[in-house]
Amino acid sequence: MMDPDYLPFHPNPSKPEFKAPAGAVDAHCHVFGPADQFPYHPKRKYTPCDAPKAKLFELRDYLGFERNVIVQASCHGTDNAALVDALESAGELARGVAVVDPAITVEELEAMDKAGVRAVRFNFVKRLVDTTPKEVFLSIAEKIKPLGWHIVVYFEAPDLEDLIPFLNELDTTIVVDHMGRPDVAKGVDHPEFQRFIELMKSNEKVWVKTTCPERLTLTPPDYSDVVPFMKKLVELFPDRCLWGTDWPHPNMKSHVPDDGKLVDVIPLIAPTEELQQKLLVDNPMRLYWDR
């Protein structure tokens, strides 16, 4: 049973006005369950509604996208079965980001690689996961190096300062989820967001997902207060930005996002066709498909 206060995904999203370029990638989304086939992790911090692969692929087509990068969510823990199943169904139309246990074997990693996994996710958001020692993450980072995978990291803005030495120590491509979750009330020029920009300037291995205005906004469902943050990163780092829906939007409390309206944010943050092509096609293809 899903949590009583859990908001299910939008049953009937609007058709976006923005037409994505051919080959566009939704580079951050999830699959949940179905629980009777892929049970949720016993130590999960939330229980979502089922959001199976067929629904995700239906939304992909409806929004005018061609590919997905499916990210393992914390409610499934380190059991990546639902993710791998979705990747095997999608074939070349999807890639994956797994969450793995430090005891994982080379053979298990190679099997995931064959299915389309190209990265692992390290989650530092304390309300979602129990704290993991940095040494554990470093040992996983060593294990995935031979496969050429990268590392996706999820943290909140106040935690960045303490994480910077660790992120630099990883010495591999890093993708930061949801712009490091800036506090939009503080504005683009606040030292917290500037610290993140400085990290990207100083470490060219750091990429960013310009995602989740629906999580960061103070004025839902109007996302205009988040647009300056997203636009600034696309302007400064056009070759290291990704975009995604974050469907099915786990743990939303303020509102149920309309995925069509999220797509219509894209031309506000990437106003030219050249920037849109990089954000939606060239960058995700380079990171997840070209090898």
Residue pairs with C-beta under 8 A, 6 or more apart in sequence:
1 47
2 8
2 47
2 48
2 49
3 46
3 47
3 48
5 253
6 46
6 47
6 48
6 49
6 251
7 249
7 252
7 253
7 255
7 256
8 49
8 248
8 256
9 49
9 51
9 55
9 247
9 248
9 249
9 256
9 259
10 256
10 257
10 258
10 259
13 59
13 62
13 63
13 258
13 259
13 260
13 261
14 258
14 260
14 261
15 62
15 260
16 63
16 64
16 260
16 261
16 263
16 264
17 264
18 263
18 264
18 266
18 267
19 64
20 63
20 64
20 65
20 263
20 266
20 276
20 280
21 273
21 276
21 277
21 280
21 281
22 66
22 281
23 66
23 67
23 280
23 281
23 285
24 64
24 65
24 66
24 67
24 280
24 281
25 65
25 66
25 67
25 68
25 69
25 242
25 244
25 280
25 281
25 284
25 285
25 288
26 60
26 63
26 65
26 67
26 68
26 69
26 243
26 244
26 245
26 247
27 68
27 69
27 209
27 242
27 243
27 244
27 284
27 288
28 69
28 71
28 177
28 209
28 211
28 242
28 243
28 244
28 245
28 246
29 56
29 68
29 69
29 70
29 71
29 244
29 245
29 246
29 247
29 248
30 51
30 56
30 70
30 71
30 72
30 73
30 246
30 247
30 248
30 250
31 51
31 52
31 53
31 56
31 70
31 82
31 83
31 86
32 40
32 48
32 49
32 50
32 51
32 52
32 73
32 75
32 76
32 82
32 248
32 250
33 39
33 40
33 48
33 50
33 51
33 52
33 82
34 50
34 52
35 50
37 82
38 76
38 79
38 81
38 82
38 85
40 47
40 48
40 75
40 76
41 74
41 75
41 76
41 77
41 78
41 79
43 77
43 130
44 74
44 75
44 76
44 77
45 74
45 75
45 127
45 128
45 129
46 74
46 75
46 128
46 250
46 251
47 75
48 73
48 75
48 248
48 250
48 251
49 248
51 247
51 248
53 82
53 85
53 86
53 89
53 90
55 248
56 68
56 70
56 86
56 247
56 248
57 68
57 89
57 90
57 93
59 245
59 247
59 259
60 66
60 67
60 68
60 93
63 245
63 259
63 260
63 263
64 263
65 280
66 93
67 93
67 94
67 95
67 284
67 289
68 90
68 93
68 94
68 95
69 94
69 95
69 96
69 97
69 242
69 244
69 284
69 288
70 83
70 86
70 87
70 94
70 95
70 96
70 97
71 96
71 97
71 121
71 152
71 177
72 80
72 83
72 96
72 97
72 98
72 99
72 121
73 250
74 99
74 123
74 128
74 129
75 250
76 82
76 83
76 99
77 99
78 99
78 100
78 101
78 104
80 96
80 98
80 99
80 100
80 112
80 117
83 96
83 98
83 117
84 96
84 112
84 115
84 117
86 94
86 96
87 94
87 95
87 96
87 115
87 116
87 117
88 115
88 116
90 116
92 289
94 116
95 116
95 117
95 118
95 288
95 289
96 112
96 115
96 116
96 117
96 118
96 119
97 117
97 118
97 119
97 120
97 121
97 152
98 112
98 117
98 119
98 120
98 121
99 120
99 121
99 123
100 108
100 109
100 120
100 140
102 136
102 139
102 140
104 140
104 143
106 143
109 143
109 144
109 147
110 147
113 147
113 149
117 149
118 149
118 150
118 287
118 288
118 291
119 149
119 150
119 151
119 152
119 175
119 288
120 140
120 141
120 144
120 149
120 151
120 152
121 151
121 152
121 153
121 154
121 177
122 132
122 137
122 140
122 151
122 152
122 153
122 154
123 129
123 153
123 154
124 153
124 154
124 155
124 156
124 159
124 163
125 154
125 155
125 156
125 181
128 154
128 251
134 166
137 166
137 170
138 169
138 170
141 151
141 170
141 172
144 151
145 172
148 291
150 172
150 173
150 174
150 175
150 287
151 170
151 172
151 173
151 174
151 175
152 174
152 175
152 176
152 177
153 163
153 167
153 174
153 175
153 176
153 177
154 176
154 177
154 178
155 163
155 176
155 180
155 181
156 180
156 181
157 180
157 181
157 182
157 183
157 192
157 193
157 196
158 192
160 180
160 192
160 195
160 196
160 199
161 195
164 195
164 199
167 174
167 199
167 203
167 206
168 203
171 205
172 205
173 205
173 207
173 287
174 203
174 205
174 206
174 207
175 206
175 207
175 208
175 209
175 242
175 287
176 196
176 206
176 207
176 208
176 209
177 209
177 211
177 212
178 209
178 211
178 212
178 215
178 216
178 246
179 196
179 208
179 209
179 210
179 211
179 212
179 216
179 229
179 230
179 233
180 196
180 208
181 212
181 215
181 216
182 190
182 192
182 193
182 196
182 216
182 229
183 190
183 192
184 216
184 217
184 218
184 225
184 226
184 229
185 218
186 192
186 193
187 193
187 228
188 228
188 229
188 232
193 229
197 232
197 233
197 236
199 206
200 206
200 208
200 233
200 236
200 237
200 240
201 236
204 240
206 240
207 237
207 240
207 241
207 242
207 283
207 287
208 233
208 237
208 240
208 241
208 242
209 241
209 242
209 243
209 244
210 230
210 233
210 234
210 241
210 242
210 243
210 269
210 279
211 242
211 243
211 244
211 245
211 246
212 246
213 223
213 226
213 227
213 230
213 262
213 265
214 220
214 221
214 223
214 246
214 249
214 252
214 254
214 255
214 257
214 262
215 246
215 252
216 226
216 229
217 223
217 225
217 226
217 254
218 225
219 225
220 254
220 255
221 255
221 257
221 258
221 261
223 261
223 262
223 265
224 268
227 265
227 268
227 269
230 265
230 268
230 269
231 268
231 269
231 270
231 271
233 241
234 241
234 269
234 270
234 275
234 279
238 275
238 278
238 279
239 278
239 282
239 283
240 283
241 278
241 279
241 283
242 279
242 283
242 284
242 287
243 266
243 270
243 279
243 280
245 259
245 262
245 263
247 259
249 256
249 257
266 276
266 279
266 280
267 276
269 279
270 276
270 278
270 279
270 280
